[in-house]
Amino acid sequence: MQETTTSRGGDYNVRPCTTEDIPGVININAVTLPEHYSDYFYYEILKDFPTTFLIAEQNGIVAGYIMCRMEYGLSMTRRFGLAKKGHIISVAVLQEHRGKGVGTKLIEQSLDEIRKQSGKECYLEVRITNQGAIDLYKRIGFRVTSTLHGYYKDGESAYTMAMSL
């Protein structure tokens, strides 16, 4: 599954995360996002969903990550019914690596992995003020399906965005 994306900033290797990568992932989360998880959570997601937890690296340095899990429940893209779906828990790229296609490549590759596991749709939550991320998700094919009022600890609301696979 290893794939390399070439961009203005150089080559990025997108590959499955390993336990050795988790400290780098935790660091990216800490410096780029206001929401933080326990260290244990990252290791549990990696253990349970190793093919949808990906990192992008450049010269051996973790530049970004995407952490997803598989779920089964009510469809978010169809009016009625159940679906096997991917849930993008967290995606982040270090500031100095943004604008180089890294986030797009991480999301696209994770969607491919979700499809391989018979996922029929994918969803995520995003802060309603994070216009850059919202625009990226829309370019990939996600659409806003609902608003979760007061979703984050600081009281900010989130959009749920979903797409059919």
C-alpha positions in Angstrom: 0.0 0.0 0.0 2.9 2.4 0.3 2.5 5.3 -2.0 4.6 8.3 -2.5 3.1 11.7 -3.4 5.4 14.3 -5.0 4.6 17.9 -4.4 6.2 21.3 -4.3 7.7 20.5 -1.0 9.2 17.2 -2.0 8.3 13.5 -1.7 6.0 12.2 1.0 5.6 8.5 1.7 2.1 7.6 2.8 2.0 4.3 4.7 0.3 2.5 7.6 1.2 3.9 11.0 3.4 1.7 13.4 3.8 1.9 17.1 7.1 3.7 16.6 5.2 6.5 14.7 2.8 7.2 17.5 4.9 9.7 19.4 5.2 11.7 16.2 1.4 11.5 15.6 0.8 12.6 19.2 3.1 15.6 18.6 1.3 16.6 15.4 -2.0 16.4 17.2 -0.7 18.5 20.1 0.7 21.3 17.9 -2.0 21.5 15.3 -5.4 20.6 16.9 -7.2 21.9 20.0 -8.6 18.4 20.8 -6.3 15.8 22.4 -6.6 12.1 23.1 -4.9 9.9 25.7 -1.8 8.2 24.4 -3.6 4.9 25.0 -6.3 5.9 22.5 -3.9 6.1 19.6 -2.4 2.7 20.4 -5.9 1.2 20.6 -7.0 2.7 17.2 -3.8 1.4 15.7 -4.4 -2.1 17.2 -8.0 -2.3 16.1 -7.8 -0.5 12.7 -4.2 -0.7 11.4 -5.0 -0.3 7.7 -6.9 3.0 8.1 -4.4 4.7 10.5 -1.9 6.2 8.0 1.0 8.6 8.2 2.8 10.7 5.7 6.5 11.0 6.2 9.3 13.0 4.5 12.9 12.1 5.2 11.9 9.8 8.1 9.9 12.6 9.8 6.1 12.2 10.4 4.5 15.2 8.6 0.9 14.2 8.9 -1.5 11.5 9.9 -5.1 10.2 9.5 -6.7 8.0 12.1 -9.9 6.2 11.1 -12.1 3.4 12.4 -14.7 1.2 10.8 -18.3 1.3 12.2 -21.7 -0.1 11.4 -24.8 1.9 12.0 -27.4 4.3 10.5 -26.4 5.6 7.1 -25.3 9.2 6.9 -25.7 9.4 3.1 -29.0 7.6 2.5 -32.3 8.5 4.1 -32.9 5.1 5.6 -30.9 2.0 6.3 -27.7 0.7 7.9 -24.2 1.0 6.5 -20.7 -0.2 7.1 -18.8 3.1 7.2 -15.5 4.7 7.9 -15.2 7.4 10.5 -12.3 9.8 10.2 -11.5 10.5 13.8 -8.6 12.8 13.3 -6.4 14.1 10.4 -3.7 16.7 10.7 -0.6 17.9 8.9 2.2 20.0 10.4 2.0 23.6 9.3 5.2 23.6 7.3 3.9 20.7 5.2 0.4 22.1 4.4 -0.6 23.2 0.9 1.5 20.4 -0.6 -1.2 17.8 -1.1 -0.4 15.8 2.0 -3.8 16.0 3.6 -5.5 15.1 0.4 -3.3 12.1 -0.2 -3.9 10.9 3.4 -7.7 11.2 3.0 -7.8 9.6 -0.4 -5.6 6.6 0.6 -7.7 6.1 3.8 -10.9 6.1 1.7 -9.3 3.4 -0.5 -8.6 1.3 2.6 -12.2 1.8 3.8 -13.5 0.7 0.4 -11.3 -2.5 0.6 -13.1 -3.3 3.9 -16.5 -3.0 2.2 -17.2 0.4 3.6 -20.0 2.1 1.8 -19.6 5.6 3.1 -17.3 7.7 5.3 -18.0 10.5 7.7 -16.2 13.0 10.0 -16.8 15.9 12.3 -15.2 19.3 11.7 -15.3 22.6 13.5 -17.7 25.0 11.8 -15.0 27.7 11.9 -12.3 25.5 10.2 -13.1 26.7 6.6 -9.8 25.4 5.2 -10.6 21.8 6.3 -14.3 22.1 5.2 -13.1 23.3 1.7 -10.7 20.4 1.5 -13.3 17.8 2.5 -15.8 19.3 -0.1 -13.2 19.1 -2.9 -12.8 15.4 -2.1 -16.5 14.8 -2.1 -17.8 15.2 1.4 -21.0 17.2 2.1 -22.4 18.7 5.2 -25.1 16.4 6.6 -25.8 17.9 10.0 -24.7 20.4 12.7 -23.7 19.2 16.1 -24.2 22.1 18.4 -21.7 22.5 21.2 -19.8 19.4 20.1 -16.4 20.4 21.2 -15.2 20.9 24.8 -14.9 24.6 24.3 -18.5 24.7 23.2 -17.9 25.2 19.4 -20.2 23.4 17.1 -19.2 20.9 14.4 -20.5 19.9 11.0 -20.9 16.2 10.3 -19.7 15.7 6.8 -20.2 12.4 4.9 -19.8 10.9 1.4 -20.8 7.7 -0.3 -18.1 5.4 -1.4 
